[in-house]
Amino acid sequence: MIYFILKNHEYLNDVQTGIQIFYPNRHYYNCDEIKKDGITVVSTMAEGKCTAEIFENGIKTAEGTENFDADDKKAEKRSVRNSIYKMLAPKMKFYPEWGTITGVRPAKTAGELISAGLSEEETVKYFMEKHFTSEAKARLALEVSKAEESILAKNTDGDLSLYVGIPFCPTRCLYCSFTSYPLDRYSKLVDGYLDKLTEEIEYIAHLAEGRRFMTVYVGGGTPTSLDEIQLERLLKCIADNIDLSKTLEFTVEAGRPDTITEGKLAVMKKYGVERISINPQTMNQKTLDLIGRRHTVEDVKNIYCAARKIGFRDINMDLILGLPEETVEDVRHTMEEMKALAPDSMTVHTLAVKRASRLKEQFDSYTLAEAKIMEEMIEISSEYARKMGLAPYYMYRQKNMVGNFENVGYCRKGCEGIYNIEIMEERQTILAAGAGATSKVYNKEKNLLTRAFNVKGVEEYIARFDEMLERKSEAMKSEK
């Protein structure tokens, strides 16, 4: 565990996240005195300077300082993380590619700097000098920002998106922390859940009457854990209530190959689904077995070919780098397999060890990629994406990511996942249906986002359904 002390300031979150870059997956505690056992970080602010000190078993072992303009609150706040970085980076001989940036949306920061009048080169320089990022990551943020802006330019007043959540999965993967319910235990709840979910979709359509749903995204969990009859019921409800002729993108995150059948693919095609995700995560069988996936590499290839045969021309595939026991060569093998399949888009995730995952519970049992190895894995994935004719178009980051890296979506031109950009950039109202789903209502005039949360539990969602509708209706008032 890591202890930290704040003196003359209250930037608690910045201190904790600054430490977390170098000491991930620990417990962090704010305290009042230096501990004689373990690690204590002291962050002190005085007279335009922030100082960070680290004590190991009560003995000071390093220090870092950052000066700031006392009239600049942003610089004052930034100095907290920067002083910690200056203390820990040389001490640990680790200079993270993203420097002190821990935010979810670095591309959004790049866009804001460009909007404020900075040139592209000035934006890159800002990232490198103010946040200690590498030039490569600064340019990645800029490239993604430009790609996102080209999609966001298609937004028109009144547009919104629909998210539909299916929280069921055949099994729970080792790394997963999402709201998901194994079908072998919760199968009797599925039809009752769909009763309420379709009712919520109908209610959302009523709330948004006369407006265009720019995108529709069915995610999870694993949407294709529904059987063919249940899936058709859901998609028919969407088609009956949403004018899909005006929708630019209709996505179903088909997800796990062991849940996808030719029959389900045909149902999706019948109701206008244009974009699907088939997510192997890795193309190494030993890893699939280790993380709890009940499918083979051949299953991935077979269902991908079936989707192409049925007529899907926009297929995304998700991969995760840094999975337990995987090597650089394992990643290279996965990318060779991806190159052979040639998906239209590919989302490359860096493993994040979430508190609610089984991996967190069993952390010491597995070998996770270290930062330098992870960097090599990411470079390999980026290199292959370019070879495949795919360019980065969206990016986000999470807490507890191995090596403090990022998740990047790559695509062929014209195959950008529009919903992915909308959910990241938060410039459009997204109404969400289902257990654990969060609606985000956007007020353009005030640049304000209001969230309406649905309860996570399936049984609780069914029992408190009317409350979910009331929350959504109330949140919609904030648009005006």
N, C-alpha and C positions, 0 to 999 in steps of 0.2 A: 504494500500500500504506500501511497505518496501523500505526504502532508504539505500544506501550503499556508502561508501567512500573508495577509494583506496589510500594508501600512500606508495610511494617508490616501487611500483610494478604495473604490468599491467595484473594480472591474474583475469580479470573481470568475465569471465565465471565461474571460480572456486569459486569465492566469491558468485555469484548469486546462483549457484546450491547448494553450501553448506548451504546457508540460506533456500533455497527452500525445503530441507529435512524437516525442522522444521516448516516452514511457507508455506505450499503448496497452489497453486491456488490463489496467490496474484499477484499484479503488482509490479515489481521491477525496481527501478530507480537509476542510478548512479548520484551522486551529489557531490558538493564541500564543503558543510557545514552541520553540525548537525542540524536537524530540531527540532523546539520547540514542534511540534505536531507529534505524531506518533512514529514509530520505525526507528532508524538509526543504521546501523552496520558499524563500522570503522575497516578496515583491514590494518595493518601497518607492513612493513617489514624493519628490520634493524639489521645489525651485526649478521647474522646467526639465527635470531629469528623472527617468525611471531606472531603478537599479534592481537587478535580480541576483540573488545569492542562493547557492545550494549547499546544504549541510548534510553530510553523511555520518550517521551515528554521532551527531552533535558537533562535528568538525567541518568547518567551511572548506570546500574543495574547488569552488569556481565562482566567478562573478561576471555579469554582463551589464552594460549600461546603454541607454538610448536617450538622447536629448530631444526635446520637442518644444514647439511654440506654445506657450501657455494659453494663447487665445484660439488655438485650433483644437477643438475637442476630438476630431477624428485622429489627429496626430498624437494627442495624449493617449487615447485608447490604443492606437497602434503601437505606441512605445512599450506597452506592457508585454505584448507578445514578442516584439523585437528584442527587448532586453533579455527575455528568457531564451530566445533563439541564439543570441550572441554568447550566452553563457553555456548552453548545452551543446550546440553544434560542434565547436572545437573540442569540448570535453569528451564527447562521444564519437568524434570523428565521423559524424553523420550529417550530411548537408542535403536535406530532403528536397526533391525536385520542385515541390510546391511551396517551399520556404515556410512562411508563417501562415499561409492561407489555409483555413480549415472550413471555409464556407461551402455550402452545397453547390453553389452556382458561380464558379469563377468566370464563365463566359458572360454572365449577366453583368459582372463588374466591368469586363472589357467593353461591353456595349454602352454602359453608363459613361465610361471615360471618353469614348468616341462621341457620344451625344453631347458631352460637356465641351467638345471642341478640340480634344487632343488628336493628333495624327496617329496613324497606325504605329509608327516607330516610337512616338512618345508614349503610347499605351504600353508597348513592350517594355520600354525603359522604366515606366512606372512600376510595373509588376516586379521587375528585377531589382530596382533600387529600394522601393518601399516595402516589398514583401519577400525579398530574397529568393524569388523563384528562378528556375533555370530559364534560359532563353527559349528552349524548346517548349516548355509548358506555357510560357507567356504567349508564344506564337500559336500554340494549340488553342488557348482561350480565345484569342483574336479570330482565328479561322472559324471556330465553332460559332462565335458571336455573329460573324458575317453571314454564315449559313442560316442561322436561326432568324436573323432579321429578314432574310429574303422570304421565309415562310410566314413570319408574323405580319408581313406587309399585306398578306391575303385576308387578314382579319377585317371585318366590317362591323360597324356598330350594330349591336344586338345579337351578334353571333355568340353561340355557346357550344359546349361539348357535353357529352354524356358518358359517364363511367358506370359500368355494371360489374359488381363484384360477385364472383362465385368462390366461396371460401372452402371448398372441398378439394381434397387431394387423395390419390390412392394410398400414399404413405407420406410421411414427413421426412424431407431430406435433412442430412446432417447439419447443414449450414443455415437452414431456413428459420426465420423469425416472424414470417408473415402470419396473419390470422388464417389458419387452415385447420381443417378437421378431417382426419382419416376416414375414408368411406366405410371401411369395415366396422367402424364404431358408430358412425352417424348417418348411415344410409337411410334410416327410417325418417330422418328429418328433412331430406332433400325436397320432397314434394310439397311439404308444408312451407318450407323456405321459399320455393318458387311461387307459391300462392301469394305470399306477401311481396316478393320481389317484383312480380309482374304488376301487382297493384301499385307499387311505388313508381315503377316506370310510367304507368298510366297517369299517376299524379304529377310526375315531373313534366310529362308532355302537356298536361293542362296548365301548369305553372308557366310554361314557356310557349304557350299558344301563339302562333304567328311568327315565331322566330326560327332562324336557321340553326340546326345542329350541325356545326362544321365538321365535327368528328364524333364517332361512336366507338368506344373501346370496351371490350368485354375482357376482364382480367380476373386474377385470383390470388391465391389458390390455383386451381387448374380447371378452367371452364369445360374442357373436354372430359373431365371426370363424370359429367352428366352423361346419361345414356342417350341414345339417338332421339327417343321420344321426348325426353326432358329438354334436350338441346333445341329441338325443333319448337317446342312450346315457348322457350325463352326468345329465340330469334324471331318467331312469328309475332310475339308481343311487341318486340322492338320495331319490326317492319310495319305493324298495324298502327303504331302510335307516333312514329318518327317519319318525316318526309325524307326518305333516303335519297331521293332524286336530287336533293340540294346538298347532300352530305359529301364532303371531299374525301373522307376516309372512314371505312368501317372495318375495324380490326377485331379479331378474336385471338387472344393469346392462347393458342391451342396447347402450348407448353410441352408436357411430357409425352414423348413418342409412344409410351405404353398405353396411353389413354386415347390416342387418335386412331380412328378407323376410316376406311374409305366411305362408309355410310355417313359418318359424322362430317367428313369433308364435303360430301354431296349436299348435306343439309345446309352447311354454311354457304356453299355456292348458291343454293336455291334462294336463300334469303338476302343475297346481295353482299355478303362478306367479301372484301377485296384483298385484305391484308391479313396474313396469319403469321404467328410465330411458332416455330418448331425448335424447342430448346434442348439441345443435347448436354450443354454445360461443358462437356469434354468428350473427346472421341477416343479415350483410353478406357478399355473395359475394366481394368483393375480399379480405376478411380470411381467409375460408375457404381461398381459393387460396394466400394468403401463408403460412399456418401449416401447409399440407400436408394439408388435409382433401380427400378425393376425393369430395365430394358437393356438391350444390347446395342452396340455400335451399328450392327446390321439393321436393327429396327429403325434407327434414325434414318439411314439411307433409304430403306424401303418406303417409309411413310413420306419422306421428302419427294421421292420419285412419284408416288401415288398422287400427291398434291399437285405436282406439275402436270401429271397426266389428266387430272380432273379440270385443270385450267387456271390454277392460281399462278399469277405472274408477279406477285409481290410477296415474297416470303422472307421473313426475318429469322435469324438464328441467334440465340443467346449463348455466350460462353462465359466461364468464370476462370480467371487466372489466380493461382496461388492455392488451389485446392490441396487438401492433405496428401502428402507424399508425392505430389507431382514435381517433375524436374523440367528444366528448360527444354530438353529433348522431347518430353511428353507434350509440351505446348507446341513445339514445332510440328510434331506429328498431327496434332489436332488441326493446326492451321493448314497443313497439306491436305487433310481431308476436307476442310472447308473450301479450299481453293478448287478441289475437284467437284464439289457440289455446286459451287457458284451461287450462293443465295443473293438476293437483291439488296439485303441489308444485314448487318451483323452488329450485335451489341456485345461489347467486351467489358465484362465486369471484373473489378478487383475484389477478391474475397474480403468481406467485412465480417468480423467475428462479433455477432450480435449477442446481447445478454440473454435473449429468449431462445437462442438456438441450442441444439444438442451439442454442437461443436464447442460452444462456450463452456458447457457443463463438463466436456471431456477434453478440454484444451490441452492438457499435458500429454495426452495419449497420441497426439498427432504432430508431425513435422510440417510446419507452415513455411512458406517461402520467405526468406529474409529480404530486406529492402533492395539490396544490390541484385539479387536473383530476380526479384519481382520486376525491377527496372528492365532487365534483359528480356523477361517474358513479355512485357508491354511493348518493347521495341520490336520484338518478333511479330506480335499481333498487328502492330501498326504497319510494319513493312509488308506483311502479307495482304493486309487490307488494300494498300496502295496497288499491289500487284494485281489484285482482283478487280481493280477499277472502282474501289469504294473510298469515299472521302468522309472525314468526320463532320457530322451535322448537329449532334447534341452531346452534352456531357453533364454529368453530375457527380457529386462526391458524397461520402457517408462517413459517419464516425466509425472509429475502430477498423478502418481499412488497412490491410496489410501494406506497410511501407508508405502510408499516407498518400496513396495515388488516386486514381479516378476511374469512372466508368464512362466509356465512349461509345456512341452509336455511329457506325459507318454505313454509307449507302451509295448506291448508284444514283446519278442525278435523276431527280423526279420520283425517287422512292423514299423520300424522307418520311419518317414517322411523325406526322403532324401533331398527333395527340401528345407524343413525348415532348415536343417543344412547348406546346401550350401548358402542360403541367409543370414544366421547369420554369418557364418565364413568367407565369402568373399574370397574364394580361388579358385573360378571358374567363368568364364565368364557366365553371365546370360543375355540373350537377351530378351527384354520385348516388347510386342505389345499391343497397346490400349491406350485409353485416360488415362492420369495420370500415366502410367507405366514408370519405370526407368530401363534402361539397365545398367549393371555394367560389364565393360570389365576389366579383370584381366591380368596383366602382371606378370607372375610367377617369372621371372628373377629379376625384380626390386621390387617385392612385392607391386605393385602399382595398384590402382583401379581407372578407369576413368568412370564417369557417363554420360549417355546421357538421358535427360529428355524428355518425351512426354508431350505436353500441357494437362491440366486437362479437359477442357471443351469439350464435345462431338462435338458441332458445330465447335469449334475452331480446334479440331483434324481433322475433315473432311476438313475444309478449308485450313489448313496448313500442310496437309499430306506429301507433298513432302519434306518439311523442316524436318519432323520427320525422314524420310529415310536418308536424308543427315547427320543428327546428328549421327545416328547409324553407318553409313558407316565411318564417320570420327573417331568416338570413337574406332572402331575396329582396326584402324591403331596403336593404343597404345598398342595392345597386343604384338607387336614385338619390 
